[in-house]
Amino acid sequence: MSGFSTQGILLRRIEYGDYDLIVTYFTQSMGRVSVVAKNAKKSVKRFAGALDPFSLMHIYCTLPKKRKGLPVLDYVEMINPFAKIRMNTAKTGYASYWLELINSWMEQGKAQPEIFYLLSYVLDALNSGGVEKEVLSLLFQIRFMSFSGFTPNITSCGICSAPVDEICQNRIVFDFAECVILCDKCCSTRKNGVNPRGPGYRVSVSKGTLKQLAWINTRDIKRTGVIKFPGFAVKEGEHLLESFIPCHIGREMKSLMFLKRIRGQFQKGC
């Protein structure tokens, strides 16, 4: 009986019948893949610790004989459980958001090795604490959009093409309807656009924040920790990207709402 094996990051799992689970992975060589873990709810020894979210593992699967139905998960070899993420509520919130974004946007069976490496990197850095979780989220979102082909224009005016450095004002408008930044001159000549799926407004973002987002989108991913985001830049970047992405994909994500509640509780606690 034929099958396949590949590295995969566990995105989600749902119950299937009395004993089975349907498990969705984002894999290195096959993109998003769903498989059946038979008797997973009974076989503690067989899948012990291997069906936790965020975990990176090597999966071994068998294809169904009649090519109908889902592949069957035979066994796994754990590579990194990223256990420290699940021990921290805020880190869990960020990782859950990244995984839901992957699960809701990636096509079934289409390999995206750049995004797989990106997700592996941010989960590893989040687990180790080597880079601030907020900066990792900015990195993930801007790179994810870039690899997926829907990066907003944040480097030059979307109308006159003036580069950010040549725009005089320190704060620059981002228009959600057209998904571009606008210099003051062009902004005054355009009506305030309304995207029916998005916030329906323009936001003002500092030039420095836009330049830092553009920097982490183009530099070596491992140099992310080198650049220091001021607190206001982190908040501006989060507001911009976390508004734009749901606006573009046309759905609100439960994990993002959960993450925002966590941040709100943390800020009140401070």
C-alpha positions as CSV (number, residue, x, y, z in Angstrom):
1,M,0.0,0.0,0.0
2,S,1.4,3.4,-1.0
3,G,1.9,6.3,1.3
4,F,4.0,9.3,2.1
5,S,6.2,10.9,4.8
6,T,7.1,14.5,5.4
7,Q,7.8,17.1,8.1
8,G,4.6,18.8,9.3
9,I,3.4,21.3,11.9
10,L,0.1,20.4,13.5
11,L,-2.5,23.1,12.7
12,R,-5.7,21.7,14.2
13,R,-7.5,18.5,15.1
14,I,-11.2,17.6,15.3
15,E,-13.0,14.6,16.6
16,Y,-14.2,12.1,14.1
17,G,-16.5,9.4,15.4
18,D,-16.0,7.8,18.8
19,Y,-12.3,7.1,18.6
20,D,-10.7,8.8,15.6
21,L,-9.4,12.3,15.0
22,I,-9.0,14.3,11.8
23,V,-5.6,16.1,12.0
24,T,-4.6,18.9,9.7
25,Y,-0.9,19.5,9.2
26,F,1.0,22.2,7.3
27,T,3.7,20.1,5.7
28,Q,7.1,20.9,4.1
29,S,6.5,19.0,0.8
30,M,2.7,18.9,0.4
31,G,1.4,22.1,1.9
32,R,-1.8,21.7,4.0
33,V,-2.8,18.1,4.4
34,S,-5.6,16.5,6.5
35,V,-5.3,12.9,7.7
36,V,-7.2,10.4,9.9
37,A,-5.6,9.3,13.2
38,K,-7.5,6.1,13.8
39,N,-8.1,5.2,17.4
40,A,-6.2,8.3,18.5
41,K,-8.5,8.9,21.4
42,K,-7.8,5.4,22.7
43,S,-4.2,4.8,21.7
44,V,-2.4,6.9,24.3
45,K,1.0,5.1,23.7
46,R,0.9,5.3,19.9
47,F,0.3,9.1,19.7
48,A,1.4,10.2,23.1
49,G,2.2,14.0,23.0
50,A,2.2,13.9,19.2
51,L,-1.2,15.5,18.6
52,D,-0.7,18.8,20.4
53,P,-1.0,22.1,18.4
54,F,2.2,23.8,17.2
55,S,4.3,20.6,17.3
56,L,6.8,20.0,14.5
57,M,7.1,16.3,13.6
58,H,7.8,13.9,10.8
59,I,4.6,12.2,9.8
60,Y,4.1,8.8,8.1
61,C,0.8,8.1,6.3
62,T,-0.8,5.4,4.2
63,L,-3.0,6.3,1.3
64,P,-6.5,4.7,1.1
65,K,-6.8,1.7,-1.3
66,K,-9.6,3.1,-3.4
67,R,-8.2,6.7,-3.3
68,K,-11.3,7.8,-1.5
69,G,-11.2,9.3,1.9
70,L,-8.3,10.8,3.8
71,P,-4.8,9.3,4.3
72,V,-4.3,7.4,7.5
73,L,-1.7,8.6,10.0
74,D,0.4,5.6,10.9
75,Y,2.9,7.1,13.3
76,V,5.0,10.2,13.9
77,E,8.5,11.1,15.0
78,M,8.6,14.3,17.1
79,I,11.1,16.9,16.1
80,N,10.2,19.8,18.4
81,P,7.0,20.0,20.5
82,F,7.5,23.7,21.2
83,A,6.1,22.9,24.7
84,K,7.0,26.3,26.2
85,I,4.5,28.0,23.9
86,R,1.6,26.1,25.5
87,M,2.8,27.1,28.9
88,N,2.3,30.8,28.2
89,T,-1.1,32.3,27.4
90,A,0.2,35.2,25.3
91,K,2.5,32.9,23.3
92,T,-0.4,30.5,22.8
93,G,-2.5,33.4,21.5
94,Y,0.1,34.5,18.9
95,A,0.9,30.9,17.7
96,S,-2.9,30.1,17.4
97,Y,-3.4,33.2,15.2
98,W,-0.5,32.2,12.9
99,L,-1.8,28.6,12.6
100,E,-5.4,29.7,11.9
101,L,-4.2,32.1,9.2
102,I,-2.2,29.2,7.6
103,N,-5.2,26.9,7.9
104,S,-7.7,29.3,6.5
105,W,-5.6,30.6,3.5
106,M,-3.3,27.8,2.3
107,E,-4.6,25.5,-0.4
108,Q,-4.9,21.8,0.3
109,G,-2.0,19.9,-1.2
110,K,-0.1,22.8,-2.5
111,A,3.5,23.0,-1.2
112,Q,4.7,26.4,0.1
113,P,8.2,25.7,1.4
114,E,9.0,29.4,2.1
115,I,5.9,29.7,4.4
116,F,6.7,26.4,6.0
117,Y,10.2,27.6,6.9
118,L,8.7,30.9,8.1
119,L,6.3,29.2,10.4
120,S,8.9,26.9,11.7
121,Y,11.2,29.8,12.4
122,V,8.7,32.0,14.3
123,L,7.5,29.0,16.4
124,D,11.0,28.1,17.3
125,A,11.9,31.7,18.2
126,L,8.6,32.1,20.1
127,N,9.3,28.9,22.1
128,S,12.9,29.9,22.9
129,G,12.1,33.5,23.7
130,G,15.0,34.8,21.5
131,V,12.9,37.5,19.8
132,E,9.9,39.4,21.2
133,K,6.6,37.7,20.4
134,E,5.2,41.0,19.1
135,V,8.0,41.5,16.6
136,L,7.8,37.8,15.6
137,S,4.1,38.3,14.8
138,L,4.9,41.4,12.6
139,L,7.5,39.4,10.8
140,F,5.2,36.4,10.3
141,Q,2.3,38.5,9.0
142,I,4.3,40.7,6.6
143,R,6.3,37.8,5.2
144,F,3.2,35.6,5.0
145,M,1.5,38.2,2.9
146,S,4.5,38.6,0.7
147,F,4.8,34.9,0.0
148,S,1.1,34.6,-0.6
149,G,1.1,37.5,-3.1
150,F,-1.1,40.1,-1.3
151,T,1.4,42.4,0.4
152,P,0.0,45.9,0.8
153,N,2.0,48.7,-0.7
154,I,3.9,50.3,2.2
155,T,7.0,51.6,0.4
156,S,5.6,54.3,-1.9
157,C,2.5,56.3,-2.6
158,G,-0.1,54.2,-4.4
159,I,-1.1,57.1,-6.6
160,C,2.0,59.2,-7.5
161,S,4.6,56.4,-6.6
162,A,6.6,58.8,-4.4
163,P,8.9,56.7,-2.2
164,V,8.3,56.8,1.6
165,D,11.6,58.7,2.1
166,E,10.5,61.4,-0.3
167,I,7.1,61.9,1.4
168,C,7.4,65.1,3.5
169,Q,4.9,64.3,6.3
170,N,6.0,62.1,9.2
171,R,2.7,60.3,9.4
172,I,1.3,58.6,6.3
173,V,-2.2,57.5,5.5
174,F,-3.0,53.8,4.6
175,D,-6.2,53.4,2.6
176,F,-7.9,50.1,3.3
177,A,-10.1,50.3,0.2
178,E,-7.1,50.5,-2.2
179,C,-4.6,48.8,0.0
180,V,-2.0,51.5,-0.5
181,I,-0.3,54.3,1.4
182,L,-1.1,57.9,0.2
183,C,1.0,61.0,0.5
184,D,-0.7,64.2,1.7
185,K,-1.2,65.5,-1.8
186,C,-2.8,62.4,-3.2
187,C,-4.8,61.8,0.0
188,S,-6.5,65.1,-0.4
189,T,-7.6,64.3,-3.9
190,R,-9.0,60.9,-3.1
191,K,-12.3,60.2,-1.3
192,N,-12.1,58.2,1.9
193,G,-12.5,54.7,0.6
194,V,-14.7,52.1,2.3
195,N,-14.0,48.4,2.0
196,P,-17.2,46.5,2.8
197,R,-15.2,43.7,4.4
198,G,-12.8,45.8,6.3
199,P,-12.6,48.6,8.9
200,G,-13.9,51.0,6.3
201,Y,-11.4,53.7,7.0
202,R,-8.0,55.1,6.7
203,V,-5.3,54.8,9.4
204,S,-2.4,57.1,10.0
205,V,1.0,55.3,10.4
206,S,4.4,56.8,11.1
207,K,7.0,56.7,8.4
208,G,9.4,54.9,10.8
209,T,6.9,52.1,11.3
210,L,6.4,51.6,7.6
211,K,10.2,51.5,7.0
212,Q,10.7,49.0,9.8
213,L,8.0,46.7,8.4
214,A,9.5,47.0,4.9
215,W,12.9,46.2,6.4
216,I,11.9,42.9,8.1
217,N,10.0,42.0,4.9
218,T,13.2,42.0,2.8
219,R,16.1,41.1,5.1
220,D,17.4,37.7,6.2
221,I,14.8,36.3,8.5
222,K,17.4,35.4,11.1
223,R,18.2,39.1,11.5
224,T,14.8,40.0,12.8
225,G,16.0,40.3,16.4
226,V,18.5,42.9,15.4
227,I,16.0,45.7,14.7
228,K,14.4,47.2,17.8
229,F,10.8,48.3,17.4
230,P,9.7,51.1,19.7
231,G,6.5,50.3,21.6
232,F,4.4,52.7,19.5
233,A,5.7,51.1,16.3
234,V,4.7,47.7,17.5
235,K,1.2,48.9,18.2
236,E,0.9,50.7,14.9
237,G,2.2,47.7,13.0
238,E,-0.2,45.3,14.8
239,H,-3.1,47.6,14.2
240,L,-2.3,47.9,10.5
241,L,-1.5,44.3,9.7
242,E,-4.2,42.7,11.9
243,S,-6.8,45.0,10.3
244,F,-5.6,44.5,6.7
245,I,-5.3,40.7,6.8
246,P,-8.9,39.9,7.8
247,C,-10.0,42.6,5.5
248,H,-8.2,40.9,2.6
249,I,-9.2,37.3,3.3
250,G,-12.7,38.3,4.1
251,R,-13.2,36.7,7.5
252,E,-12.6,37.4,11.1
253,M,-10.4,34.9,13.0
254,K,-11.4,33.7,16.4
255,S,-7.8,33.3,17.4
256,L,-7.1,37.0,16.6
257,M,-10.0,38.1,18.8
258,F,-8.7,35.9,21.6
259,L,-5.2,37.4,21.1
260,K,-6.5,40.9,21.3
261,R,-8.4,40.1,24.5
262,I,-5.2,38.7,26.0
263,R,-3.2,41.8,25.1
264,G,-6.0,44.0,26.6
265,Q,-5.9,42.1,29.9
266,F,-2.2,42.3,30.0
267,Q,-2.2,46.1,29.4
268,K,-4.9,46.5,32.2
269,G,-2.7,44.4,34.5
270,C,0.2,46.7,33.9
